Amino acid sequence: MTGLPLIIAFIIAIVLMILAISKFKIHPFLAIMAISLILGLVAGIPLTNVTEADGTVKTLGLANVIGQGFSGTFTSIGIVIILGALIGTILEKTGAALKLADMVIHLVGKSHPELAMELMGWVVSIPVFCDSGFVILSPISRALAARSNISLAVMATALSGGLYATHCLVPPTPGPIAMAGTLDADLGLTILVGLVISIPATLAAYLYAKYISSKIDIPANPEFTVEELVEKYGKLPGALHSFSPILVPILLIAIKSIGDFPSAPFGNGAVKYFFSFIGNPVIALILGVFLAMTLIPGSEQKNVLDWVTEGVTSSAGILAITGAGGSFGAIIQKLPIADVISSSLMGMGVGVFLPFIIAALLKCAMGASTVAMITTSAMVAPMLGAMGFTSPLGRVLIIMAIGAGSMTVSHANDSYFWVVSQFSDMSTSQAYKCQTGMTGVMGITTIIVVYILSVLFVH
């Protein structure tokens, strides 16, 4: 199958995937795997391996294509996702996340509570899912709103925006990690660029909270003050100690990326090899897990096995969806979809807007940002050459464009929408104004920044 029939089959496959996940509530893993199989069958991929006369494989069969796509994704980012989930779980259980929040309050000052909440979210969501981060920090949001006499809508919007920015743009959050693996992007460069691009996204959310959400009055009704929360949680770890499981891996990965620059700033000897090893994402995050383990007090050592089990279990769903996305991407790569799309769309000069639009459509339809990121990255991977984004920075900017689309927008089919609304006493209409409007502004702001960077540094 080629040409227009192939494009029609591809579009139908995407629509069926969206319907299966959003309307019929089929788990994304099952939906993506089933659609991958159906698309491969319809497109004419052979059912079994096609071999030459000497026995060498000429064309992989459908089952092997799906299997290789699944396992190939795990090879690059499977361990990293598990390690990131472990760090996030331990930060939550030991109170280190609360300590990070307390540190930000002292850094920013009590006179800027919205900014304090946003920076808390921005830091915490690097290793922790935004949903979990919001639940963890929600009591602090209420307490700060009451102490500052500010509407809870403002505090909740600011917190949600800070969490969302790094959740969609900065590894080791699973979505950006999965995209880096699928698009073969340098993880250190992805972290550095993601941190930079998340700043204007976070600023947009802050301004939206301060000037739009402030028009909605929601009483804070806190159960505890900030001080009572800290006392209730018990003795918290030190600030630097709490931050180290996040900061050290990021710094090591970033240093490795710097060492890999063509100018060879660390030379080509032992120093470079050392940082290449210790800055490998797997090694860096293993060190992060060990640093996180040092946060666990002696009285909680009996719970370590349960916490590790919870962290590994929480990563299982993402691993399954990520692997399924790899299978879907492998099917797409076997078909001439990229050539057909490139001939019809690339000439329009859509550039980074193409992955943004695809991710935004998937996000709006399915609700899950991570699923939108994984699926879109698998779809656009074969198109990078036609789009002109094969350089290291070009690949990272495509990741940022997909991340921008995956945050546009959070509405009623997104679990995060309901977490924010229910933990902030918002009605559905208030949540649409605060959460949906804010995520729309964040996504548009981010893609504009990405487009400017692509013009300046890629084309």
Salt bridges, closest charged atoms under 4 A:
ASP102 OD2 - LYS99 NZ 3.92
ASP102 OD1 - HIS106 ND1 3.74
GLU114 OE2 - LYS210 NZ 3.42
GLU227 OE2 - ARG147 NH1 2.89
ASP260 OD2 - LYS256 NZ 2.86
GLU310 OE1 - LYS93 NZ 3.25
ASP414 OD2 - LYS363 NZ 2.76
ASP425 OD1 - ARG142 NH2 2.89
